């Protein structure tokens, strides 16, 4: 079994925000694989199970806030006895990458991302990541917190559906064991 775990904040007030880029990608993936979200309080998450190329895949969207997602990830990993280094892929926004960029990595530091700090504390640093770039020309005029919780611009929101195939390709590669560290751009 593989776990695709998305970073984001629960609640409609965060829909369409940059910090929920991971939720956007996992929602599209779940939709394309006929997944239906169900709340599982023991995991502190919405989850759905799908099959991809014969592999069982658990998709999870934590209902904790972004900076506390390690609690949810740890509960899921422990319950299913998953190995973070081979069985877990985390989807999250990346402030350091330009919008339209998707980067996969096999492990790494938190780079100041509090949600990743929480995951690193819960799982260690050795798990796969799919980073979704959110940086744009307005980023330097706003502090980090305000920038990530703002909604995507209309133009960016329209391009998210163009970014999704880049993410889907990497998610599928992870599931079938063909993960590589790679950067792709629109």
Secondary structure, 3 states (H helix, E strand, C coil): CEEEEECCCCCHHHCCEHHHHHHHHHHHHHHHCCCCCEEEHHHCEEEEEEEECCEEEEEEEECCCHHHHHHHHHHHHHHHCCCHHHHEEEEEEEEEEECCEEEEECCCCCCCCHHHHHHHHHHCCCCEEEEEEEECCCHHHCCHHHHHCCECCHHHHHHHHHHHHHHHHHHHHHHCCCCCCEEEEC
